[in-house]
Amino acid sequence: MPYKVLNEFIDIKQKNTLYREGDTYPKVGFKEDPKRVAYLQTDENKYKKVFLGQEIKAESEQEGQNTNPSDEESPSGDGDHSKEKTPKASKSKKTDSKE
């Protein structure tokens, strides 16, 4: 499972491999260690920085996340506005209170 590198670091557990911001962890030829990944995802280190983000999901998984067709607009850009809520006029009661 790949992870996005958030801050540059050298991984001493992977033959001093340099990871730059935006890279994918682990690099080709290396296997991830779940304990190492968990450590790199926290700021509980001497640098007080988080080095890895969350797992990068495959594109096919990300495309399937928006499955609610009512959230999508029509090709003309108008969208279906029939479900939009319109503000209702408030019905406040008038009271004559003399204090």
SULMO-V359883 format. One record per backbone hydrogen bond with DSSP energy under -1.0 kcal/mol. CO is the residue of the C=O (numbers start at 1). NH is the residue of the N-H. Records with the same first field share a line. If there is no record, write none. Layout:
CO->NH ; NH
This chain:
2->56
3->25
4->53
5->22
9->19
11->14 ; 17
17->11
19->9
20->23
23->5
25->3
27->30
33->37
34->38
35->39
36->40
37->41
39->42
40->51 ; 52
43->45
45->48
51->6
54->4
58->62
59->63
62->65
65->67
68->71
74->77
81->84
95->97
